[in-house]
Amino acid sequence: MSEQILTEHISSYVNFSEEELSEIARFFDMQSYRKKEKLLHAEKRCDTIFFVAKGCLQLYFIDDLGNPKTTQFAMETWWLTDFLAFQNQRPSNFYVETLEKSTVLSISFSKYQELLEKFPKMEKYYRAILETAYGAALMRIKYIHSLSKEEMFFSFRNSFPEFVQRVPQYVLASFLGLTPEYLSEIKKK
């Protein structure tokens, strides 16, 4: 079932035969995780990309005061990792952790390279995914610089209502640069 979610997502961007999709799925490993499990640790080499088949993940770092700062989320059919560390095969600056019970398909760097070599059309798929993610990151930076904290919350809530429902308030507050108390006040309005 999880492989089917992945192959359907790939097919929505690039055309492959059923046989090719079946072979592509074999490059991925499926794991189930409990809530609050770490999939990637800061200061460890980032060797894996994660595709969320079911559940929700967060990417975060720990600031100088020891506070976690969430930078990204991923829900069903989203990808998540420290892409720069993955590309350069270096230690990550981030953690990836489950926010709820999750089923994840992962691919290691070496298998990723093999996959792209064997199925060059997968480059088109990943390019489309990463272009979308980069565009979303640019919009987030724009919102940080142009919207009030309150406007940022309402914009995020309107664009991604499922995150507001599923993500713990303290994690959402971290992502938006708010305190949990201030986020609670905003939500009451």
C-alpha positions as CSV (number, residue, x, y, z in Angstrom):
1,M,0.0,0.0,0.0
2,S,2.8,2.5,0.9
3,E,4.7,1.7,-2.3
4,Q,1.5,2.3,-4.2
5,I,1.2,5.8,-2.7
6,L,4.7,6.5,-3.8
7,T,4.3,5.1,-7.3
8,E,1.0,7.0,-7.8
9,H,2.8,10.2,-6.7
10,I,5.6,9.6,-9.1
11,S,3.1,8.8,-11.9
12,S,1.4,12.2,-11.3
13,Y,4.7,13.8,-12.5
14,V,6.3,11.4,-14.9
15,N,5.0,8.5,-17.1
16,F,6.3,5.0,-16.3
17,S,5.0,1.6,-17.1
18,E,3.6,-0.6,-14.3
19,E,6.8,-2.8,-14.5
20,E,9.0,0.3,-14.2
21,L,7.1,1.6,-11.2
22,S,7.3,-1.8,-9.6
23,E,11.1,-1.8,-10.1
24,I,11.4,1.8,-8.8
25,A,9.5,0.8,-5.7
26,R,12.2,-1.8,-4.9
27,F,14.8,0.9,-4.4
28,F,12.9,2.1,-1.3
29,D,12.7,0.7,2.2
30,M,9.5,1.0,4.2
31,Q,9.5,1.6,8.0
32,S,6.8,2.3,10.5
33,Y,7.6,4.7,13.4
34,R,6.0,5.7,16.6
35,K,5.3,9.3,17.5
36,K,8.5,11.3,18.5
37,E,11.0,8.9,16.9
38,K,14.0,10.5,15.3
39,L,14.8,9.5,11.7
40,L,17.8,11.8,11.2
41,H,20.1,13.2,13.9
42,A,22.0,16.5,13.7
43,E,25.8,16.0,13.4
44,K,25.3,12.6,11.8
45,R,25.9,12.1,8.1
46,C,22.7,12.6,6.2
47,D,22.4,9.5,4.0
48,T,18.6,9.2,3.5
49,I,15.6,10.9,2.0
50,F,12.2,10.2,3.5
51,F,8.8,10.0,1.7
52,V,5.8,10.1,4.0
53,A,3.2,7.5,3.0
54,K,1.2,8.1,6.2
55,G,1.8,10.4,9.1
56,C,3.6,13.7,9.8
57,L,7.3,14.6,10.2
58,Q,9.2,17.7,11.2
59,L,12.6,19.0,10.3
60,Y,14.2,21.1,13.1
61,F,17.4,22.3,14.7
62,I,18.3,23.2,18.2
63,D,19.2,26.9,18.8
64,D,22.0,28.2,21.1
65,L,19.6,28.3,24.0
66,G,18.6,24.7,23.5
67,N,15.2,25.4,22.0
68,P,14.0,23.3,19.0
69,K,13.2,25.4,16.0
70,T,11.0,23.7,13.3
71,T,11.8,24.7,9.8
72,Q,9.7,22.2,7.8
73,F,6.9,19.7,8.0
74,A,6.0,16.8,5.8
75,M,2.7,15.0,5.5
76,E,1.4,12.3,3.2
77,T,3.2,12.4,-0.2
78,W,5.8,14.9,0.9
79,W,9.5,14.4,1.0
80,L,11.8,15.5,3.8
81,T,15.5,15.5,4.7
82,D,18.4,17.9,5.1
83,F,18.8,18.1,1.3
84,L,22.0,20.1,1.3
85,A,23.7,17.6,3.7
86,F,22.3,14.7,1.7
87,Q,23.6,16.1,-1.6
88,N,27.0,16.7,-0.1
89,Q,27.0,13.6,2.0
90,R,27.9,15.6,5.1
91,P,26.7,15.7,8.7
92,S,23.2,17.3,9.0
93,N,22.4,20.5,10.9
94,F,18.9,19.2,11.5
95,Y,16.8,16.5,13.1
96,V,13.9,14.7,11.4
97,E,11.3,13.5,13.9
98,T,7.8,12.0,13.7
99,L,5.0,14.1,15.0
100,E,2.6,11.2,14.9
101,K,2.7,7.5,14.1
102,S,4.1,7.4,10.6
103,T,4.9,5.1,7.7
104,V,7.8,6.2,5.7
105,L,9.6,5.1,2.5
106,S,13.3,5.9,2.5
107,I,16.0,5.7,0.0
108,S,19.7,5.9,0.8
109,F,22.2,8.1,-1.1
110,S,23.7,5.1,-2.9
111,K,20.3,3.6,-3.9
112,Y,19.2,7.1,-5.0
113,Q,22.2,7.4,-7.3
114,E,21.5,3.9,-8.7
115,L,17.8,4.8,-9.2
116,L,18.7,8.0,-11.2
117,E,21.2,6.1,-13.3
118,K,18.7,3.3,-14.1
119,F,15.7,5.6,-14.5
120,P,16.8,9.0,-15.7
121,K,13.2,10.2,-15.9
122,M,13.3,10.2,-12.1
123,E,15.5,13.3,-12.3
124,K,12.4,15.1,-13.8
125,Y,10.3,13.9,-10.9
126,Y,12.8,15.0,-8.2
127,R,13.4,18.3,-9.9
128,A,9.6,19.1,-9.9
129,I,9.4,18.1,-6.2
130,L,12.4,20.2,-5.2
131,E,11.3,23.2,-7.3
132,T,8.0,23.2,-5.4
133,A,9.7,22.9,-2.1
134,Y,12.1,25.7,-2.9
135,G,9.2,27.9,-4.0
136,A,7.4,27.2,-0.7
137,A,10.6,28.1,1.2
138,L,10.8,31.4,-0.7
139,M,7.2,32.2,0.2
140,R,7.9,31.4,3.8
141,I,10.8,33.9,3.8
142,K,8.6,36.5,2.1
143,Y,5.9,36.0,4.8
144,I,8.5,36.2,7.6
145,H,9.6,39.6,6.3
146,S,6.3,41.1,5.2
147,L,3.5,39.8,7.5
148,S,2.8,40.3,11.1
149,K,3.0,37.2,13.3
150,E,-0.8,37.1,13.4
151,E,-1.1,37.5,9.6
152,M,1.5,34.7,9.2
153,F,-0.6,32.3,11.3
154,F,-3.8,33.1,9.4
155,S,-2.1,32.7,6.0
156,F,-0.6,29.4,7.1
157,R,-3.9,28.2,8.5
158,N,-5.7,29.1,5.3
159,S,-3.1,27.4,3.1
160,F,-2.5,24.3,5.3
161,P,-5.5,23.7,7.6
162,E,-4.5,20.1,8.0
163,F,-1.2,21.1,9.7
164,V,-3.0,23.3,12.2
165,Q,-5.2,20.3,13.1
166,R,-2.5,17.7,13.3
167,V,0.7,19.4,14.5
168,P,1.1,20.1,18.2
169,Q,0.7,23.7,19.1
170,Y,4.2,24.2,20.5
171,V,5.7,22.8,17.2
172,L,3.5,25.0,15.1
173,A,4.5,28.0,17.3
174,S,8.1,27.1,16.7
175,F,7.6,27.0,13.0
176,L,5.9,30.4,12.9
177,G,8.4,32.0,15.3
178,L,5.8,32.5,18.1
179,T,5.5,31.4,21.7
180,P,2.9,28.7,22.3
181,E,1.0,31.2,24.5
182,Y,0.9,33.9,21.8
183,L,-0.3,31.3,19.3
184,S,-3.0,30.3,21.7
185,E,-4.2,33.9,21.9
186,I,-4.2,34.3,18.1
187,K,-6.2,31.1,17.7
188,K,-8.9,32.4,20.1
189,K,-9.5,35.4,17.8
